[in-house]
């Protein structure tokens, strides 16, 4: 249930919907949550740059201008926008071979992809396609993100061992790393393991402890004090400070390049739409607040425009960062504005120490990020509750690992639609039969039960459309053929039907004529107004007759008894003769 007063306020204010109205008592908690988010997110987004192949400083840029733009123009009070491992992996996969990672050209292509993703988000807003976020099922999303996690974690093993990155596929990288272990840098491995121990240990003590920040800060201090570079440990080197330059990506905007990048941008768009909307909706429901998917599209669009123009890569609504703020007590976008301010201070005054950061540290941080994406509990839960969907999730995971991220997101969309179609195709329809205690009860179609001698009531449990129209026809034909005693009336209970497409309407016509050949009258009940209007447009009402469409199951029973004068219909199932 949506809070009406909040909804009215969001209609009043076109901007700052994630902040207004300001709860003064909540402001201190929001600011503290923003400081906590900065402590946790800064090392995390720096790690994402290893996935995206962009300079370390661009990670900080993702939670500067883009985060501010979403806070101003977005709808959700809770969604945190920033770098994301899934979209970063899609980025790296999509422009591989077009430029050298971390080069100026690579970064320009990354910015252009952010602008193209923004274009898809804007188009979705114009045509009000925010609902498309529902078409990437939770099952497929779990499998996709688990595959991304495996790919990300595997790719960072070489970095933790200070080995050169080799191999294009996930399996290729793993094989190369295992083969080159004898040539690993032991000092880099010690640094990486130390980081893993600090982050995991602090997390187990308390999730509120900024383990990544402690680990990264400690590594910088140790690297400076012990001169780890002299021991063969590679460091990041000088990091430019100051504010990002606002400009269009420095690439030639020709159609050939755009055509190469559009599939990657679309894959990013799908992930942005699905993850952001799902996260925003979940928190809106939890806090009984309003959420407008289409307004959110504007915020996400402008955030990615900000990313593309400020020299960084695509941004997304992050479930993990959103949870960080919520756990710290933040309840509005004021927390995100606080985080952006802290990042601004870091960019202006504290980038020099980053030069001492060992590369193995970032590899360790990203390795843990990848492992966290592998949702073993989620996969087990899917297997326990919906075994068929588990295999769909597993196929998606395997596709990411074996084929690639960009191709797999398109497969994920197809599999999501396949799952949806399967649910509508394999309809578990029911027969309505009399019950002494309840009046009526549902029985499986295979039971063959009749509501009265010669009257069968068949409840269709889904919208009628092209995928399940053959099931509708086959089940009715089989029920009429096997009916004992033979039927006089066959009623379709449409109380669960909210739509009848052209194919289903044609199927109903064929069913009507086939039943008429056997002397069986087709009637319907529980038809909602929208479906009745569709019947009128397709002339099904004229075909069946207005007197063949009833409001309730009881109305059908009464009418059947009245029109068969030689049959006394007993709702409790007693037989007293039969009439046609």
N, C-alpha and C positions, 0 to 999 in steps of 0.2 A: 504494500500500500504506500503510495507516495504522499508525503507531507504537503498538503495543499498550500499552506502559508509559504513554505519554501518555494514551491512551484511558482506562486504568484510573484515572489520576489525576483526569481530568475527571469521572469518575463519582463519585469520592470527594468532590470539592469542588463544591458547587452554585453558589457564588459565586466571583468572581475567577478564572474559568477562563482568562481572557486574560492573567493575571499569574502564577498559581501553576502549577507550582513556580517560585520565584524563582531565577534563575541569577545568583549574586552577581558573577561575572566580567562579566556582560552589563549590569549596572545602570548603570555610567557611560555606556556607549554608548546605552542607552535614554534616559537623561536628556538627553544631547547631542542625540539625535534629536528629543526633545520640544521642546527650545529651538529647533531648526531648524524644526520644524513650526509653532511659534508665529510665528516670523519670517515664514514664507511664507504661513501661513493667515490671520493677522489682517487684512492688507490685502485678501486674497481674499474673506473672508466679509463684510467691509464693502462690497465691490463687489457681492456677491450681494443686498444690501439694495436696490440700485437695480433689480434684476430683480424682487424680491418686492414692491417698493413700500412697504417698512417703514422706520422710522428706522434710521440708521446703527448705533446702539448695539445693536440687536437682532442684528446680525451677530456681535458678540462673544458675545452670550448663547447663540448656537447651539453654541459650542465651550466652554461652561462646564458647566452642569448636565447637558445631554444627553450630552456626551462622558464625563463621570464615571459617569453611570448605565449607559451601555453598557459601560464598562470593568469595572464591577462585575458586571453581570448577563449580558453577552454571552458567546459561545462562542469567537469568533476572537481569536487573540493579535495579529492584525495590522490588522484592519479599523478605519479611522478614521471616526467618525461626526461629521457636521457639516452645515452648509448645502451645498446642491447646486444647480447651475444648472437642471437639468431640473425638479426639484420646485418650485424657486422660480418658474420660468416657468409651471408648471401652476397654482400658487397665484395668481399675478397674473391669469392668464387666467380662472380659475374664479370669482373674486370681483369681476371688473371689472363695474362698473355697480351693485354692491351698496353701495359706499361710496367715499369719496374716498381715493386712495392716500396713505399716510403718516399718515392720521388715526387717532384712537383707535379708531373703529369698524372701520376697515380692519385694524388690528393685532389687534383682538379676534376678527375673523373668521378671521384667519390662525392665531391660537391655537386657535380652535375646530376648524379644519381639521386641525391637528396632532393634536388629541385624537381626531377621527374616524378619521384614518389609523391612530392607535394602536389604536383599536377594531377595525379590520380586521385589523391584525397580531395582536392578541390572539385574535380569532376563528380566524384561520389557525393559531395555535398550539394552540388547544383541539381543533380537528379534525385536527391534524397535517397541515396543507396546505403545509408548507415546500417540498415538491416542486414546487409551482406556479411557483416561480422558473424552472424549466426550460422553461416554456411561452412565454417571450418569447425568441425565437431571437436569436442573436448577429447575424445578418444584419439583422433588423428593428431591433435595438437600435442598431447602427451608423447606420442610416438615420435613426432617430428622434433620436438625439443630434446628428447632423450638422444636421438641420433645426432643432433647438433652438439650436445654435450660430449658424446663419445668422440666426435670429430675434433672438437676444440681441445679436449684433454689429451688426446693422442698427439696432436700437433705440437703441444708444449713440452713433451718429454725430451725432445732434442734440445730445447732451450734450457731446461733445467740441468742437462748434462753438458751444456756448452758445446753442442755438436752443430754443424751447419745444417740448415733445413733442406732436406732432400725428399723427393717423391711428390707426386701430384695428388694421389688418392690417399685416403685415410689408411688403408691397408699398406700402401707403398711407404708411407711415412713411418708406420710402426715397424715394418720389416727392416727399413734402413736403420732406424734407431737401435733396434735390437742387435743388428749386425755390427754397429759401430760402438757399442758399449765399451769395449777395451780401450778406445781412444777418448773416453769421456774425461772432462776436467773435474778431478776430485774436489777441488776447492769450490767450484761452482755448485756441485752437487750438495756439498755441506751447507752452503748458503741457502739453497732451495729447500732442503729438508728442514733447516732451522725455521724458515718462514712457514712451512706447512705445520710444523709442531706448534708454533706460536698462535697461528690463526685457528687451527682446529682446537687447541687446548683452551684458548680464551672463549671460543664459541661454546664449548662444553660447560665451562664455568658459568657463563652468562651470555646470552645473545646480545645484551646491551653493551658488552665490552667491545670497543672498536679494534678488534684483532688485526684486521688488515692495516689500519693506520699505525698501530703500534709496531707491527712487523716491518712495514715500509720505512717508518721513521727510524727504527732501530737499525735497519740495514744501511740506510744513508749515513747515519752516525758512525757505524762500524766501518763502512767503506772508507769514510774520510779519515777516521782515527787510525785504522790499521793499514791504510793504503792497499786495499784489496786488489787494486788494479795491478800492483807490482807482483802479485801472486798469480797472475793470469786470469783473474776474474774480470770479465768484460762489463763495463759500465755504460750507461746511456750516453754520457757526454753532455756538452753544453746544451741547455734548453732555452730557447728564446722566451723572454718575458714580455710583459705588456699586453695590450688589448689586441684582439684579432683584427685584421684588415677586412673591411666590408667591401666586397667586390664580387662580380660574377666570376665563376670558375674560369681559369685561363686555358680554355680549349676552343677549338674550332667547332662551332655549332652547325655541323653539316648533317643532313638527313641520314647518311650512311652510318655515322656514329650513333645517332639517336636510335636508329633501328636496332643496332647491336645492344644498346643499353635498356631498351624498353622492357624486354622480358624480365630482366633483373629488377628493374624499378617496380614492375607489377608484382613480382614475388615479394618484394619489400612491403608494398602497399597492403597485400593480403595479411602479412604477419602483423603489421602495424594496426590494421583495422581489427583483426581478431583479438590480439592480446590486449590492446588498449581498451576496446569496448567491453571485453569480458571482465577486465579488472575494474573499470569504472562502474559497471553495472553491479558487480558483486559488493563493492563498498557503498554504493548508493542504497542498495537494498538493506545492507547491514545497519546503516545509520538512518534509514527512513528518509532519504533525501531524493530530490529530483535529479534526473540525468537525461540529457538530450544528446543522442548519438550524433545528430547532424551538427549541432553546435560544437561538439567535441571534434568533429572532422575539421572545422575551421581552425581550432586551436592546434591540432596536430599538423595541419597543412602549413600554418604560419611558423610553427616550430621548425619544420623541415626546410622552409624557405630561409629562416634564420640560420640554420645549420649550413645550407648550401652557400649562403652569401658570406658567412663568417669563417670559411676555411676549414670546416670540419665535415663529418660524415653523418649519415642518416640517423635520426633519433626515433624513439619509440616509447610508448607507455610501458613502464617496467613494473611487473608484478613484485619483484624482489625489493626494489627501491621503495615502492608504495608500502610494502609491508614494514620496511625499516622505519618509515615515518609514523605509521600507525602504532607500531610497538613502542615508539618513543613518546607517544602521546599527541602527535600532531593531527589536527582535524581540518586543516584548510591549506590553501596554496600559499599562505603566509610562510609556512615552513620551507617551501621550495624557493621562495624569494630570499629567505635567509641564507639558504644553501648557495644560491647564485652570488649573493654578496660576499660570502666567505671565499668562493672561488675567485671572484674579482680581486680580493685582497691577495690571494696566493699568486695570481698572475702578475700583479703589480710589484710585489715585494719578496716573494719566496720561491721563485723558480730556480735560482742559482744552486741551492742544495740538491736539486733533482739530478744534476750532472753526475753525482756520486752514486746514484742508484744502480745496483748491479742488474744486468738484464735477466739473470736467473731468478731474481725476486719477482719480476713481472710474470715470468713464465710460471712460477709457482702459484701466484695469485690467480692467473687465468686457468691453470690446471684445476684448481679447486672450484672455480666458477663452472668449468665444464662438468666436473663430477656432480655438482649440485643440480645441474640440468637433467642428469640421468635419473628419471623418476621411477625407481624400482618399485616403491610402494604403490605408485599410481598404476603401474603395469600389472602388479599383483591384484590390485583392487578390480581393475577392468576384467582380468581373467576370471576372478571369482564371481563377478556379477554378470558379465556379458562375454562369455568365451569367444563368440564369433567376432566381436569388436576387438578383442585382444589381438587376434591375428591381423586385423587391419592396422592396429597400432604398430605391431611388430614389423609388418611389411614396410610401413613408413619409416621406421627406424633404420631398417636394413637398407632402404633406398638412399637415405641420407649418407650412411657410412660408405656404401659401395658405389653409388652413382654421383652424388653431389647435392648440395643444399638447394641450389637454384632450381634444378629439375624436380627435386623432391617436393617443393612447395606446391608445384602444379599437380603432382601426383596426389598430394594431400587434399587438394581441392576436389579432385576427381573421386578419391576414396570417401571423402565426407559426403559428397552427393550420392555416392553408391550406397553408403550406410543409410542415408535418408530415404532413398528410393526403396531399399530393402525393407525398411520399417513400414513403408506404405504399401509395398507389394505383398509381403507375408502378413496379411491381416488376420488376426485371431477373432473371427466373427463368431456370433453366438445365436442360439435359438432361445426365444422367450417362451417359457412354459409356466403353467399354473403351479402355485405352491400353497399348501394349506395354511402355513404360518405367515408367509410374507406376501401372499397375493400373487406375485410373479417372481421368478428367478431366472438366471441365465444358465444355459447348458451348452456344452460344446456342440458344434455343428454335426459332428459324427454321431451324436446321440439320437438325432432324428425325431426329437420330441415335438408334439403338436400342442398348440394352445387350446384346441378343441378338435374333436373329430372333423377332419377336412379343412382345418385352418392351421397354417403354420406361420409363425412370426419370426422373421430372420433379421437380427440386428447387425448392420454393417458398421464396423468399428473404426472407420477412417474416412477421409475425404475420398470421393470417387474420382479417379483420374486414370489416364492412359495405362499406367503401370499395373494397376490392380483391377482394371475392368474385366480382364479375362478370368481372374479369380472369382469375381462377382458372378459372371455368367456360368462358369463351370460348377460352382457350389450350388447355385440355384437349380441348375439342370439336374444335378445329382440328387439333390434333396427331393425334387418333384418326382423323379424316377423311382426312388426308393420309398416314397411315402406310403405308410400303411396305417390307417386306411388312405385311399387316394384323396388328393386335395381338391377342394372346391375354390378356396381362396389361398393366395400366397401374399403375405404382407412383408414389405421391407421396412423395418424400423430404422429411420434415418436420423435418429436423435444425435448421433455422433458425427454426422456428415455436415461439413460446413462449406463444401464446394463440390460441384459436379462439372467436369470439363466436357469438351465436345465429344471426345472418344467415349466417355462414360455415358453421356446422354444417348449416343447412338447405340451403345450396348443395352441400355434400358429399353429402347424401342424394340431391339431384337428379342430381348427377354419377354417383353409384352406379347409379341406375336407368337413366339414359341409356346408360351403358356396358354395362350388362347386356343392354339391347335389342340391342346390336351384338355380343353374345357376348364382351365383354371384361370380365375380372375386375379390380376395383379393390382394390389392396393398398397398404399404407403401410409406411414404415420410418423409423427415427430419431425416433420419437415420444417426447418427454420425459415424465416422470412426471406433471407438471402437466397437460399436454395430454391424456395418457391418462385422467386422472381426469375431464377435461371430456368426453371421448368416452364414458366410462362413464355420466356423468350425462345426456347427451343421447342415449344408447342407440345411438351410432354403432358402438361396439364390437360390440353384438349384431347390428347390420345388416351390418357388414363380416365379422364372424366373428373370434374371437380369433386364429385361425390366419392371418389376413390382415394382422396387424400384426407386423412384423419389427424386429429390433434394428438391422441394418446392411444396406447395399447388397449385400454378399457373401451375406448370409443369403437375400435375395430371389433372387439369381442361383442359389444352390444349390437352393432350394425350387422355383424355376421349372423347373430341369433335371429334378428328381426327379418332378414332376407331369406332365411332358410326355415320356413314355418314348420316343416316337418322334422326339424332337428332342434332339440332342447339342449342348448349349450350350457354346460356346467363348468364354471371357471376352475373348479377343483379337479376337472379331468374326467368326470363320469361320462359314459357313453349312453346315449338315449336315442340312437338312430343317426342317420346322416342324410343330408340333402344337398343338391347342387344348386 
